[in-house]
């Protein structure tokens, strides 16, 4: 692996969605209604949003609905529906025919630009930049990204600006300039932190790691670069695990494969490769799978298993050619040359080395020079524009200063005559402002009263979107349990072993809370959340939840002893509990889930994060309910994120 060349794309709006087949019944119903009322543009807008959420994995079904949307929208010249349908068709064609995909995108872009559909326009520009990058046409990819950046700046949209800056950084990385790439990643990361977009922030961390990896490979003595690459990638993986993003996890682990390999840590490289393949298959990403085939072949070549490497590379080259992934063929040709050389077939080795050099020259030199020219032109135009603005400001200041001098005398004379009139106008204005403030207060009261009388959701919205009313529970006890050392364990286990281990613990947790009349809410990676006192309200839920927590703690202690005796790694957990009011109900328009909201949930989470491994940490409120039945140890006031100082107690056991 002479290159740490990771092609990692941040898609503006992800194309991977999960949907069940029977959920198309609702879309079929909407299409039937549209046949009866073809001129109902509001209905077509709903169909547009429903259609674009169909998963790409169901190609035939998705293309059918996209075609139906196009037919209905074209019939009444509903431009937004036409543009959405074309954009979606372009996305579906990405893995089959880049040329047709680009044609669909360009048609959608033309309509969006003409009609002013800025959000759809930005999405299409980003999709076009990605397809061009897949094809190795960096010049065109940069052109689309600069258009996206200008559009985002005109919209003052920090999220889309961050996407454009991140992807420009990726193009610099792809063209062998990691220093400049880091500058764009940093700008994107700053914007994502400002908007609170942790998903894209995790992507920035992963891309920064890849840039440091290239810097380290180019300068192996600078261990700082290696440490930085490892640090940023591990933190990116932690965030991406919480987000459950299989697509991005595969590229993060793929980056670790290259990093460990170049460090000479082949055992770790193979483990990272297994994880990357696991997540790539879950994401069903052809580009990522071919990339991983390349990485596997590289590892095999390094271990002198040249024949095995050659078979994998043969299949990978065939797939890359079929899908027109020219950017991947560069490394595949180079590795195939190495495979033939190891098998002493020097003629074939020379042939593939020539293919490698020719394609690399095409992609890395011709495209690179064009792309750099576009970026430099954009930067210079931006600097020139800022310089002109500054010069104009100076000129305006000079004119203002001269004008003040000229008319200063006249203004002084006029002031004497206008003074009395000014006082009258000022007094009248103050009176009007007082009256306006009174009107605003009364208007606020009226608006508040109106919202208290009329429901915000209507029966029509329920039928269109499948929403249901939430319910308030005055007294609910929420428990969070979080595993310690989950990431470290994940690195030591295969994906299947990790899933089996977590499943074992979660099944026991489920059994314990069921026996204690507690409702499981959800699991979030290595975090387990449950609540007592709902969906049927009761007054015993604080004691129920603490009893379950004690049983979970005892179970974890027992498992720890077993694992220690077997010399195996073990899990430990922190448990946090808080009691208070929550709102509960069914959320989402797909895959309905029972969930809870409110400050009680946030405080319970703070109890867990502020606790200690192997301990049950409860709030002052929960302690007040359970102190007659359980032994508690005061911890005093502890500072918590966004909540300040809070009283906390450790629960020891029942009395």
GICOR-V490737 format. One record per residue. N is the residue number from 0. RES is the residue in three letters. PSI is psi in radians with two decimals (999 if undefined). D_LAST is the distance of its C-alpha to the last C-alpha in whole Angstrom. Layout:
N/RES/PSI/D_LAST  N/RES/PSI/D_LAST
This chain:
0/UNK/1.36/63  1/UNK/-0.32/65  2/UNK/2.43/64  3/UNK/1.20/60  4/UNK/1.58/62  5/UNK/2.04/59  6/UNK/1.75/60  7/UNK/2.04/57  8/UNK/2.38/57  9/UNK/1.86/55  10/UNK/2.33/56  11/UNK/-0.81/56  12/UNK/1.91/55  13/UNK/2.53/53  14/UNK/0.02/55  15/UNK/2.00/52  16/UNK/2.72/50  17/UNK/2.24/48  18/UNK/2.60/50  19/UNK/2.65/50  20/UNK/-0.70/53  21/UNK/-0.16/52  22/UNK/-0.25/52  23/UNK/-0.23/56  24/UNK/-0.69/56  25/UNK/-0.72/55  26/UNK/-0.67/58  27/UNK/-0.71/60  28/UNK/-0.73/60  29/UNK/-0.71/61  30/UNK/-0.67/64  31/UNK/-0.74/65  32/UNK/-0.62/65  33/UNK/-0.50/66  34/UNK/-0.65/69  35/UNK/-0.67/70  36/UNK/1.26/69  37/UNK/-0.37/71  38/UNK/0.17/71  39/UNK/1.61/68  40/UNK/-0.52/67  41/UNK/-0.70/63  42/UNK/-0.70/62  43/UNK/-0.56/64  44/UNK/-0.73/62  45/UNK/-0.77/59  46/UNK/-0.66/60  47/UNK/-0.80/61  48/UNK/-0.64/57  49/UNK/-0.73/56  50/UNK/-0.77/59  51/UNK/-0.21/58  52/UNK/0.04/54  53/UNK/2.36/55  54/UNK/2.49/54  55/UNK/-0.40/57  56/UNK/-0.40/56  57/UNK/1.23/58  58/UNK/-0.91/61  59/UNK/-0.80/64  60/UNK/-0.80/61  61/UNK/-0.74/61  62/UNK/-0.58/65  63/UNK/-0.85/65  64/UNK/-0.62/63  65/UNK/-0.71/65  66/UNK/-0.68/68  67/UNK/-0.74/68  68/UNK/-0.78/66  69/UNK/-0.74/69  70/UNK/-0.81/72  71/UNK/-0.73/70  72/UNK/-0.69/70  73/UNK/-0.53/74  74/UNK/-0.64/75  75/UNK/0.22/74  76/UNK/0.76/75  77/UNK/1.72/71  78/UNK/-0.66/71  79/UNK/-0.78/67  80/UNK/-0.70/66  81/UNK/-0.81/69  82/UNK/-0.71/68  83/UNK/-0.79/64  84/UNK/-0.76/66  85/UNK/-0.72/68  86/UNK/-0.76/65  87/UNK/-0.69/63  88/UNK/-0.68/66  89/UNK/-0.72/66  90/UNK/-0.70/63  91/UNK/-0.48/63  92/UNK/-0.09/66  93/UNK/-0.70/65  94/UNK/0.00/64  95/UNK/-0.84/68  96/UNK/1.73/70  97/UNK/-0.66/70  98/UNK/-0.84/73  99/UNK/-0.62/73  100/UNK/-0.80/69  101/UNK/-0.67/71  102/UNK/-0.78/73  103/UNK/-0.78/71  104/UNK/-0.76/69  105/UNK/-0.65/72  106/UNK/-0.76/73  107/UNK/-0.73/70  108/UNK/-0.73/70  109/UNK/-0.75/74  110/UNK/-0.77/72  111/UNK/-0.72/69  112/UNK/-0.71/71  113/UNK/-0.70/74  114/UNK/-0.16/72  115/UNK/0.48/69  116/UNK/1.42/66  117/UNK/-0.70/65  118/UNK/-0.77/61  119/UNK/-0.64/63  120/UNK/-0.77/66  121/UNK/-0.69/63  122/UNK/-0.75/61  123/UNK/-0.69/65  124/UNK/-0.75/66  125/UNK/-0.74/63  126/UNK/-0.71/63  127/UNK/-0.70/67  128/UNK/-0.63/66  129/UNK/-0.80/63  130/UNK/-0.77/66  131/UNK/-0.65/69  132/UNK/-0.71/66  133/UNK/-0.67/66  134/UNK/-0.07/70  135/UNK/0.20/70  136/UNK/1.30/72  137/UNK/-0.53/70  138/UNK/-0.87/73  139/UNK/-0.69/72  140/UNK/-0.79/69  141/UNK/-0.71/69  142/UNK/-0.79/71  143/UNK/-0.65/69  144/UNK/-0.64/66  145/UNK/-0.65/68  146/UNK/-0.73/69  147/UNK/-0.74/65  148/UNK/-0.77/65  149/UNK/-0.72/67  150/UNK/-0.77/66  151/UNK/-0.67/62  152/UNK/-0.68/64  153/UNK/-0.51/66  154/UNK/-0.16/63  155/UNK/0.75/61  156/UNK/1.77/58  157/UNK/-0.59/56  158/UNK/-0.84/54  159/UNK/-0.56/58  160/UNK/-0.73/59  161/UNK/-0.70/56  162/UNK/-0.82/57  163/UNK/-0.79/61  164/UNK/-0.73/60  165/UNK/-0.77/58  166/UNK/-0.52/60  167/UNK/-0.70/63  168/UNK/-0.70/61  169/UNK/-0.69/61  170/UNK/-0.72/65  171/UNK/-0.74/65  172/UNK/-0.83/63  173/UNK/-0.52/65  174/UNK/0.23/68  175/UNK/0.53/67  176/UNK/1.32/66  177/UNK/-0.49/62  178/UNK/-0.84/63  179/UNK/-0.60/64  180/UNK/-0.73/61  181/UNK/-0.64/59  182/UNK/-0.73/60  183/UNK/-0.66/60  184/UNK/-0.71/56  185/UNK/-0.73/55  186/UNK/-0.76/57  187/UNK/-0.74/55  188/UNK/-0.71/52  189/UNK/-0.76/52  190/UNK/-0.69/53  191/UNK/-0.62/50  192/UNK/-0.64/48  193/UNK/-0.67/49  194/UNK/-0.11/49  195/UNK/0.39/45  196/UNK/1.53/47  197/UNK/-0.45/44  198/UNK/-0.88/46  199/UNK/-0.50/49  200/UNK/-0.72/48  201/UNK/-0.68/46  202/UNK/-0.74/50  203/UNK/-0.76/51  204/UNK/-0.77/49  205/UNK/-0.74/50  206/UNK/-0.67/54  207/UNK/-0.71/54  208/UNK/-0.77/53  209/UNK/-0.67/56  210/UNK/-0.77/58  211/UNK/-0.57/57  212/UNK/-0.75/57  213/UNK/-0.73/61  214/UNK/-0.70/61  215/UNK/-0.74/59  216/UNK/-0.67/62  217/UNK/-0.35/65  218/UNK/1.32/64  219/UNK/-0.37/62  220/UNK/-0.36/62  221/UNK/1.44/60  222/UNK/-0.39/56  223/UNK/-0.66/55  224/UNK/-0.73/56  225/UNK/-0.83/54  226/UNK/-0.70/51  227/UNK/-0.76/51  228/UNK/-0.78/52  229/UNK/-0.76/49  230/UNK/-0.88/46  231/UNK/-0.64/48  232/UNK/-0.71/48  233/UNK/-0.75/44  234/UNK/-0.59/43  235/UNK/-0.74/45  236/UNK/-0.70/43  237/UNK/-0.82/40  238/UNK/-0.71/41  239/UNK/-0.53/43  240/UNK/-0.74/40  241/UNK/-0.63/38  242/UNK/-0.27/41  243/UNK/0.56/41  244/UNK/1.67/45  245/UNK/-0.66/47  246/UNK/-0.81/50  247/UNK/-0.53/49  248/UNK/-0.66/47  249/UNK/-0.69/50  250/UNK/-0.56/52  251/UNK/-0.81/49  252/UNK/-0.59/49  253/UNK/-0.68/53  254/UNK/-0.68/53  255/UNK/-0.60/51  256/UNK/-0.89/53  257/UNK/-0.73/56  258/UNK/-0.86/54  259/UNK/-0.70/53  260/UNK/-0.86/56  261/UNK/-0.33/58  262/UNK/-0.14/56  263/UNK/0.26/57  264/UNK/1.25/53  265/UNK/-0.61/54  266/UNK/-0.80/51  267/UNK/-0.59/49  268/UNK/-0.74/52  269/UNK/-0.71/52  270/UNK/-0.74/48  271/UNK/-0.62/49  272/UNK/-0.73/51  273/UNK/-0.77/49  274/UNK/-0.74/47  275/UNK/-0.76/50  276/UNK/-0.71/51  277/UNK/-0.85/48  278/UNK/-0.55/48  279/UNK/-0.71/52  280/UNK/-0.66/52  281/UNK/-0.68/49  282/UNK/-0.25/51  283/UNK/0.88/54  284/UNK/1.90/56  285/UNK/-0.77/60  286/UNK/-0.81/60  287/UNK/-0.69/57  288/UNK/-0.75/58  289/UNK/-0.73/61  290/UNK/-0.73/60  291/UNK/-0.58/57  292/UNK/-0.71/60  293/UNK/-0.78/62  294/UNK/-0.71/59  295/UNK/-0.74/59  296/UNK/-0.65/62  297/UNK/-0.75/62  298/UNK/-0.72/60  299/UNK/-0.75/62  300/UNK/-0.71/65  301/UNK/-0.50/63  302/UNK/0.26/62  303/UNK/0.43/66  304/UNK/1.11/65  305/UNK/-0.63/68  306/UNK/-0.78/69  307/UNK/-0.74/65  308/UNK/-0.72/65  309/UNK/-0.70/69  310/UNK/-0.75/68  311/UNK/-0.75/65  312/UNK/-0.62/67  313/UNK/-0.80/69  314/UNK/-0.70/67  315/UNK/-0.73/66  316/UNK/-0.72/69  317/UNK/-0.77/70  318/UNK/-0.74/67  319/UNK/-0.69/68  320/UNK/-0.75/71  321/UNK/-0.67/70  322/UNK/0.03/68  323/UNK/0.65/70  324/UNK/1.29/68  325/UNK/-0.59/70  326/UNK/-0.47/68  327/UNK/-0.48/66  328/UNK/-0.48/69  329/UNK/-0.98/70  330/UNK/-0.63/67  331/UNK/-0.73/68  332/UNK/-0.74/72  333/UNK/-0.73/71  334/UNK/-0.60/68  335/UNK/-0.65/71  336/UNK/-0.74/73  337/UNK/-0.66/71  338/UNK/-0.80/70  339/UNK/-0.64/74  340/UNK/-0.70/75  341/UNK/-0.50/72  342/UNK/0.10/74  343/UNK/0.41/78  344/UNK/1.41/79  345/UNK/-0.47/80  346/UNK/-0.83/82  347/UNK/-0.67/79  348/UNK/-0.76/77  349/UNK/-0.73/80  350/UNK/-0.81/80  351/UNK/-0.49/77  352/UNK/-0.64/77  353/UNK/-0.74/80  354/UNK/-0.72/78  355/UNK/-0.86/75  356/UNK/-0.71/77  357/UNK/-0.80/79  358/UNK/-0.68/76  359/UNK/-0.71/74  360/UNK/-0.70/77  361/UNK/-0.82/77  362/UNK/-0.76/74  363/UNK/-0.24/73  364/UNK/-1.01/76  365/UNK/-0.93/78  366/UNK/-0.67/75  367/UNK/-0.82/73  368/UNK/-0.69/76  369/UNK/-0.77/77  370/UNK/-0.75/73  371/UNK/-0.66/73  372/UNK/-0.73/76  373/UNK/-0.79/74  374/UNK/-0.76/71  375/UNK/-0.68/74  376/UNK/-0.75/76  377/UNK/-0.80/73  378/UNK/-0.73/71  379/UNK/-0.72/75  380/UNK/-0.68/75  381/UNK/-0.75/72  382/UNK/-0.73/73  383/UNK/-0.72/77  384/UNK/-0.76/75  385/UNK/-0.65/73  386/UNK/-0.73/76  387/UNK/-0.67/78  388/UNK/-0.74/75  389/UNK/-0.74/75  390/UNK/-0.68/79  391/UNK/-0.67/79  392/UNK/-0.77/77  393/UNK/-0.75/79  394/UNK/-0.73/82  395/UNK/-0.69/81  396/UNK/-0.68/80  397/UNK/-0.77/83  398/UNK/-0.71/85  399/UNK/-0.75/82  400/UNK/-0.78/83  401/UNK/-0.69/87  402/UNK/-0.68/87  403/UNK/-0.73/85  404/UNK/-0.74/88  405/UNK/-0.81/90  406/UNK/-0.01/89  407/UNK/-0.77/87  408/UNK/-0.74/90  409/UNK/-0.71/90  410/UNK/-0.69/87  411/UNK/-0.74/87  412/UNK/-0.66/90  413/UNK/-0.51/88  414/UNK/-0.67/85  415/UNK/-0.74/87  416/UNK/-0.48/88  417/UNK/-0.15/85  418/UNK/-0.90/83  419/UNK/-0.73/83  420/UNK/-0.67/83  421/UNK/-0.77/80  422/UNK/-0.70/78  423/UNK/-0.81/79  424/UNK/-0.71/77  425/UNK/-0.75/74  426/UNK/-0.75/74  427/UNK/-0.72/74  428/UNK/-0.72/72  429/UNK/-0.72/69  430/UNK/-0.72/69  431/UNK/-0.69/69  432/UNK/-0.71/66  433/UNK/-0.78/64  434/UNK/-0.69/65  435/UNK/-0.66/64  436/UNK/-0.70/60  437/UNK/-0.73/60  438/UNK/-0.73/61  439/UNK/-0.71/59  440/UNK/-0.81/56  441/UNK/-0.66/57  442/UNK/-0.71/57  443/UNK/-0.72/54  444/UNK/-0.72/53  445/UNK/-0.75/55  446/UNK/-0.74/53  447/UNK/-0.74/50  448/UNK/-0.70/51  449/UNK/-0.73/52  450/UNK/-0.48/49  451/UNK/-0.40/47  452/UNK/-0.80/50  453/UNK/2.39/51  454/UNK/2.55/48  455/UNK/-0.64/49  456/UNK/2.49/49  457/UNK/2.89/52  458/UNK/-0.57/52  459/UNK/-0.68/55  460/UNK/-0.62/52  461/UNK/-0.75/50  462/UNK/-0.67/53  463/UNK/-0.64/54  464/UNK/-0.15/51  465/UNK/0.52/48  466/UNK/2.74/46  467/UNK/2.73/43  468/UNK/2.47/41  469/UNK/2.87/38  470/UNK/2.40/35  471/UNK/2.27/33  472/UNK/2.13/29  473/UNK/-0.54/28  474/UNK/1.83/24  475/UNK/2.46/23  476/UNK/2.11/20  477/UNK/2.34/22  478/UNK/2.34/21  479/UNK/2.36/24  480/UNK/2.26/23  481/UNK/2.29/26  482/UNK/2.42/27  483/UNK/2.45/28  484/UNK/0.45/32  485/UNK/-0.78/33  486/UNK/-0.71/37  487/UNK/-0.74/37  488/UNK/-0.69/36  489/UNK/-0.60/38  490/UNK/-0.42/41  491/UNK/-0.28/40  492/UNK/2.72/40  493/UNK/2.80/43  494/UNK/-0.72/42  495/UNK/-0.69/41  496/UNK/-0.70/39  497/UNK/-0.78/37  498/UNK/-0.76/37  499/UNK/-0.71/36  500/UNK/-0.83/33  501/UNK/-0.70/32  502/UNK/-0.67/32  503/UNK/-0.82/30  504/UNK/-0.78/27  505/UNK/-0.59/28  506/UNK/-0.71/28  507/UNK/-0.71/25  508/UNK/-0.78/23  509/UNK/-0.75/25  510/UNK/-0.75/24  511/UNK/-0.83/20  512/UNK/-0.56/21  513/UNK/-0.74/23  514/UNK/-0.32/20  515/UNK/0.34/18  516/UNK/0.81/21  517/UNK/2.53/22  518/UNK/2.20/25  519/UNK/2.29/27  520/UNK/-1.01/29  521/UNK/2.90/31  522/UNK/2.47/31  523/UNK/1.56/33  524/UNK/-1.98/34  525/UNK/0.26/31  526/UNK/2.44/29  527/UNK/2.27/27  528/UNK/2.31/26  529/UNK/2.94/24  530/UNK/2.52/23  531/UNK/2.63/21  532/UNK/0.20/23  533/UNK/2.74/26  534/UNK/-0.17/29  535/UNK/2.11/28  536/UNK/2.52/26  537/UNK/3.03/23  538/UNK/-0.02/20  539/UNK/0.04/17  540/UNK/-0.56/18  541/UNK/-0.79/16  542/UNK/-0.67/12  543/UNK/-0.84/15  544/UNK/-0.73/16  545/UNK/-0.68/13  546/UNK/-0.77/12  547/UNK/-0.69/15  548/UNK/-0.72/15  549/UNK/-0.71/13  550/UNK/-0.67/15  551/UNK/-0.74/18  552/UNK/-0.80/17  553/UNK/-0.69/16  554/UNK/-0.77/19  555/UNK/-0.70/21  556/UNK/-0.74/20  557/UNK/-0.78/21  558/UNK/-0.62/25  559/UNK/-0.79/25  560/UNK/-0.69/25  561/UNK/-0.81/28  562/UNK/-0.71/30  563/UNK/-0.72/30  564/UNK/-0.46/31  565/UNK/-0.06/34  566/UNK/0.51/35  567/UNK/2.74/34  568/UNK/2.68/33  569/UNK/2.77/30  570/UNK/2.55/28  571/UNK/2.79/25  572/UNK/2.62/23  573/UNK/2.48/22  574/UNK/2.28/20  575/UNK/2.46/20  576/UNK/2.43/19  577/UNK/2.61/20  578/UNK/2.39/21  579/UNK/-2.99/24  580/UNK/2.57/27  581/UNK/2.83/29  582/UNK/2.31/33  583/UNK/2.64/33  584/UNK/-2.99/36  585/UNK/2.30/38  586/UNK/2.76/40  587/UNK/2.79/43  588/UNK/-0.10/47  589/UNK/2.63/46  590/UNK/1.08/43  591/UNK/2.42/41  592/UNK/2.42/37  593/UNK/2.15/34  594/UNK/2.91/33  595/UNK/2.64/31  596/UNK/2.83/33  597/UNK/2.93/32  598/UNK/-0.46/30  599/UNK/-0.72/27  600/UNK/-0.77/28  601/UNK/-0.74/29  602/UNK/-0.68/26  603/UNK/-0.70/24  604/UNK/-0.67/26  605/UNK/-0.63/26  606/UNK/-0.71/23  607/UNK/-0.85/23  608/UNK/-0.40/26  609/UNK/0.00/25  610/UNK/-2.90/22  611/UNK/2.71/22  612/UNK/2.31/22  613/UNK/0.10/19  614/UNK/2.74/17  615/UNK/1.97/16  616/UNK/2.12/17  617/UNK/2.73/17  618/UNK/2.97/19  619/UNK/-0.65/19  620/UNK/-0.80/19  621/UNK/-0.68/16  622/UNK/-0.64/14  623/UNK/-0.53/15  624/UNK/-0.47/14  625/UNK/-0.10/11  626/UNK/-0.36/9  627/UNK/-0.36/8  628/UNK/-0.43/6  629/UNK/2.63/5  630/UNK/2.22/6  631/UNK/2.62/10  632/UNK/2.05/13  633/UNK/2.43/16  634/UNK/-0.15/19  635/UNK/-2.97/22  636/UNK/2.30/24  637/UNK/2.37/26  638/UNK/2.27/29  639/UNK/2.68/29  640/UNK/2.18/32  641/UNK/0.03/34  642/UNK/-0.18/31  643/UNK/-2.65/31  644/UNK/2.27/29  645/UNK/2.41/25  646/UNK/2.36/22  647/UNK/2.72/19  648/UNK/2.50/16  649/UNK/2.36/14  650/UNK/2.21/11  651/UNK/-1.05/9  652/UNK/3.09/7  653/UNK/2.66/4  654/UNK/999/0
